[in-house]
Amino acid sequence: MILQKGVGEKKRWFYPVSSFILSMGVSTGSTWTIFYPYIQEHFSLDVVATIVLASLFIGIGTMILGPLIAGFIIDKYGPKIPAALSAIFIVSGYLTISRMLNFDSWGEAVPFWYIGSFFVGLGFGLYTGTYSINVSKWFPDKPGTATGLGVAGLNTAPMVYSPIIAFLIRVNGFGKNIFFLFALIAITLLSIAIIFWRSPSHNLTLKLLKKKDNKLLENIPHSTKDYTLPQASKNVYFWLLFICFLCTSFGQMFLFQNASLIILEGLEVSVGRENALTIIVPIFLVVLGFAGLLGGFGWGFIVDKIGGPWKTLPVLYFSSAVLILLFYSGYNHVILIMLLGFLTFLGLQGEPTVHYASISYVFGMRHLGKIMTTLQAFSVGIGISIGPYVGAYIKDITGSYFWAIMLVVGLRIIATIASLVGLVISRKNQIVTAKNLA
């Protein structure tokens, strides 16, 4: 059957490597912050929130509907069908958004902006749900390192797209060609997944690993039990991860989607609006892309080496909270923006990798699609959907991003505490298990 055809066990590294390339090409959300000031100018808007509200529709598609659909399809039929659906929705979304620029009135354009954003988000969610689950299933021994390549690809996108977008806007102005380019790249790269990707048999993958090295399976640090979704939802770890994912995703996507406007707030007086938009913001996004490349893969390697999520998450959350405060305190200076922005997003961009790996470590592999997509849909999905808009709304009301940043930091402290609770429970369970074995 065609759904089972694709690259096999002897070349399993094809999956994380190809996911890096596909993620880099398909992910454009981290560069959309460039567009917001130009949309303001095109439609003569003074407020931010009505533009950033598109992130709500992107978030619903990206982390709620898209991964849920992909998770339930991939467990039964494999990755080809959700990959094909991803291509269809992404292309439809970009073509819909391009029609927005046919209008001079924001009232006429806004349905195309919101509907197109939802379609792009849904397509992207189908892709992220597909690659993260499929790669995790191929690598039960190294889920952090393997999924980290895909996340690194997502985070590298700004390095590729920011200079291209800035160049196209300088030469041709803010126009449809940018969205046509996004659509062409997406459908071309997703064809790789449609043709060559497939899911492994759970038993076949474990047999392969055992044949390769009998000691390898003994060192797999994730759960020895494969939880079903109902079993996982009754476990305290499920709800601790829910709190962690919800609190941190709120701030992560807020910072991504509002990055250009935060920089404008800090630098407009000193360097001028035009220089900030055409020079500083694109360079900043390239710096973030480099940070994401290192963070996405690096934190995956760290979580595998440390031996699970509970030792990694508290360090990751607390350090990022401190760095966000430092970044905002230095956002009036170009050098500090670049340096602190790099360090801040080195951690922020590693969070998706650690989150993906955490679920497989705690709940096993067999029902990973359903558990991962359900947990993330109602935690990361909510945070991603409302974070950018709430932050922008606070800015519109107060006149600055200060209180939005304080909210982001506070939520990360809550996530740090929840992850520390998980660490304490994990250690107690290990002690009990050791005594029972003795």
N, C-alpha and C positions, 0 to 999 in steps of 0.2 A: 504493500500500500504506500502511496506517495507520501503520506504524513510521517512514515517511519524512515524515509530515505534521507540521508545526510551524512555528515562526517562522523566517523565511528570512534571507538574507544582508544585506538592507537594514536589518534591525533586530537585528544581531548583539549589540549592547550589552544586549539583553534578557536574554541568558544570564548574564553576570556580575551584573547588577542583581537578577535573580530568584534567583540562587544566594545572594546576600546575604540576601534575605528568607527563603528556605527554610532556609538554614544557621542563621539566628538562631532560627527556630521549632523546627527538628528537634533541635538540639544541646542536650542537658540534662546531659551527662556532667560538665561543669565545675561544675555546681551540686550534684552528688550528695554532695559532701563535707559539705554541711549535714545530710544524713540520718544519717551515721554515729553521731554522739553520741546521736541519738534512738533508733536501732536498739539501741545499747548499753543505753540505759535501758529500752526496751520489753522486751528479753529478758534484762535483768540480767546483761550481759556485762562482764567486766573487761578483756578483751584487745581488741586492735584488728585484728590480722592476719586473723582468721577472717571479719571483715566486709569488709575491704579486698580479700580474696581474690577477691571478685566482679569486681574490676578485671582479673584474669587472664582471666576468661571474656569480659568486655567487650572486652579487647584482642585476644583471638583472633578475635572477630567483627569488630571495628572495623578492624583493620589487617592481618589475615592472610587470613581467608576472604572477608569482604565485598568488599574491593577487588579481590582476585583474580578472584572470580566476575564482578564488574562489569566489570573490565578486558577479560576474554575475551568477554563478551557485547557490550559497547558497540562494540568494534572491528568486529564483524560486523553487529549488529542495531540499534545506536543506544541512546539512553538510556532509552527508555520501559519496557522490560522490567525492567532493574535498579531503576528508580524504583518500579515497582509491587511488586516483591519487597521493596524497602526498607520500604514502607508496611505490608505484611503482617507482616513480622517485628517491626517496631517496636511496632505495636499489640499483637501477640501477647505480646511481652515485657513491656509495661507491665501488661497484664491478668494475666499470670502473677505478676509481682511483687506486685500488689495482693492476691493470695490469701495471701501471706506473713503478712499482718497478721491472718489468721483464727486464728492459733495463738499460744499463750503460750510454747511450748517452742521454743527455737532449733533443736533437733535436727529438729523437724517442719517448721520454716519454711525452713531453709537450702536445701533443694532448689529451692524456688520462687524464692528470692533468686538463686541461681547460674544456674538455667536461664533465668529471666526476664532476667537481666543479659546472658547470652550472646545471647539473641534480640534484645534492644535493640542490643547491640554489632554483631551481624551486619547488622541493618537499617541502622544508622548507617554501617557500613562500606560497604554497597552504595550508600548515598547519596553519601558522600564520594568513593568511587571513580568514581561517575558524574559528579558535577558538576565535579571537578577535571580529569578527562580531557576531558570535553565542552567546557568553557570553554577549555582550552588549545588544543584543535583549532580553535576559532573565532578564536583570537587568537595566531597564530604570531608576530606582530609585537610583542605586549605580553603575554607569558604571565605575568610577575610581577604586573603591575598588574591584569590580568583575574582571575586566580585569587586575588589578594589580596582582592578584594571578597568572595568566598565565604568565605575564611578569616576576614575581619573579621566576617562574619555569625556564624560559629561562636563567635568570641571575644566577640561582643556579647551572647550569650545570658545570661550571668550578670547583666547590667544589667537585663534584662527579667524573668528568672525569680526571682532572689534575693528581691526585695521581695515578689513574689507568694507564693512558698513560705513566707517568714517570716510573712506575714499569715495565710495559711491555717493554718499550724501554731499561731499565737497564738489564732486564733478557734475552730478545730475540732480542734486537736491533730494529731498525726502520723497521717494516715489515708489511705484509698484514693483520696480525691478528687483528690489531687495527681497520682497516676499515671493516673487517668482523663482528667484535663485534658491531660497530656502526649500521651496516645494520640489524643485528638480533634484537637489542634493538628497533630500529625504527619500524620495521614491527610488533613486538609484542605489543608495546604500541599503535600504531595507530589503531590496531584492536579494541581497546576500543571505539574509536570515530566512527569507521565504524559500530559497532554493537549497541552502546547505545546512541549516540548523535542524536538529532533532533532539528528542529527550532520550536519556539513557534508561535502561531498565534498572530499577533499584538494586535488584539482586546481582545483575550483571556488573554494575559499577563496583559493588563491594567485592565480588569475585575477582575482578580485574586488579583491584588494589591489593588484595590478599596474595594474588599470584606475583605481583610486583615486589612485595615486601611483607612478610608475615608480621613484622613488628609495627607496620604502619597503622593498621587498624587499632592496635592497642593505644596508639598515641593520638587518636582522634579525640579532641577534647569536648565535642558536643554530646548532647544527651544520648545515653544508650537506649532510651525509650523513644519510639516514634509516636508522639501525641496526635490524637485527632483534634479537630477544631473545638468540639465541645469539651474535651478533656483539658485542652490548653486554656480555654476561657475560664476554667474553674481554678486555675493555678495562680498563686500570688505573683509569680514572675510576670505573667501576662499583663497584669494591671500596673505593676511597677514600670514595665517597659512602655505601657500606654502613657503614663504620666510623663516619662522621660521624653518620648517621641513628640507628644503634643506640645510640651513647653518649649523644646528646643527648635522644632520646625517653625513655630510662630515667628521667632526672631530671625532664623536663618533666611527665610524667604522675604521677610520684611527688609532685611539689609540688602539682599540681592535686588529686589524690585525698586527700592528707593535710593540705590547707591548714587546715581547721577545727581539726584536732587539734594542728597545730603552733602555731596561735594560742592554743589552750587551754593548751598547755604554757607559753607565754610570759606569758599574761595572767591565768590562773585565780586566782593569788594576789592580784594587784593590783586586778582589776576584778570578780572573781567569775565562776563558771562560767555562770550564767544570763545575765548581761549580755554575756559574751563570745559566747555562742551566739545570742542573740536580737537583739543590736544590732551588735557588732563584726564578726562573721563575715559577715552579709548585706551590710553596708556595704563590707567588704573585697572581696567578690565583685563588687559593683557597680563598685568601683574597678578591679578586674582586667578587667571587661568593657570599660570605657572604654579601658584600656591595650591590650586586645586589638583593639579597633576601630581605634585608631591604628596599632598595631604590625602587624596583619595586612595592612592596605592599604599602610602606609608602607614596610615592608620590601620589598614587591613592587615599588613604585615605585622604590625605591633600587636593587634588583638590575637592573631594566631600564635605569636611567640609568648605572650603573657599567659595565654591559656583561658580565654573567655572574656565576656563583656564586662563582668562586674568589677574587675580590677581596672578596666580601661575607661569606662564611662565617667566615673567621678572626676578623673584627671582631665578628660576631654571637656566636660561641661564647665568645670570651675575655671580652668585656664582660659577658655573662650569668653566667659563672663568678664574676667579681668581685662582681657585684651580689647573687648568691645568698648569698655569704659575708657581705656587709654586711647583707642582710635578716635572716639568722639572728642576727647579732650584735646587732641592734636590736629583736628580737621581743618584748622586755619593755615596749616603749613604743608606745602606740597610734599616735601621729603618725608614728614611724619605720616602723611596720608598713605604714601607708597609703602613705607617700612611697616607701619602698624597694620595697614590693610593686608599686607602679605602675611604677617604673623597671625592676624585674626582669622583670615579665610583658610589658612593652613589647617586650622582646627575645624572650622565650620564645614569645609569641604570634605573632611574625613568622616563626618558624622553619618552620612548615608551608608558608607561602607561598614562602619561598626554596627549600625542598626540592622543592616541585612544579615551580617554575620551573627549578631546576637540572637536572632530568632532561630537560626539553624542550630546554634550551639545549645540553646535551651530546650527546643521542642523537637529536634530530629529532622529527618529529611522526607519521609514518605508522604506526609501531608503538608509539606512546606508551602505549596502554592496557596492553599486555602488559608492557612494560618498567617502567613506573611502578608498577604494582600488584605485580609480582613483587619488584622491589627493595625497595619499602616494606614488603611483607608480611613479609619475612625480616630486616628491620632495624628499622624503626619498630614493626612488629608485635610483635617480641620485646621491645623496650624498653618499650613501652606495657603489654604483658601482665605482665611480671615486676617492673617498676619500683615501682609502688605497694605490692605485697605485700612485696617484699624490704625496702623502706624501713620499712614498718610492722613487719615481723618484727624488724628491727634495733632498732627502738624498744622493742618488747616485751622483748627480751633485755637491752638496756642501760639501759632506763628513760628514755631521751631520744632526740631526733632528731639529736644531734650527729654521730655517726659516719655516719648515713645522708646527712646534708648533705655531709660530707667526701667520701663516695663519689661523690655527684652532681658535685661540683666537680672531682674527679680525672678522671672520665669526660669532662667538657667540655674539660679540658686536652688529653686524648688526641684528641678531635675537632678541636680547634684545630690540633694538629700535623698531623693527616691532611689538613685543608683547606689548610694551608700547603704541604704536599707537592704537592697538586693544583695550587696556584698556580704553583709552580716548574716542574712538568711542562708546564703550559699555556703558560707564557712561552717555554720551550724549543721547544715545538711551533710556536708563532707565529714564532719566529726561523727555524726550519727551513723553514716554509712560505714566508716572505718571500724567503729565499735561492733557493728553487726557482722562485718566480715571476720573480725577477730573472734 
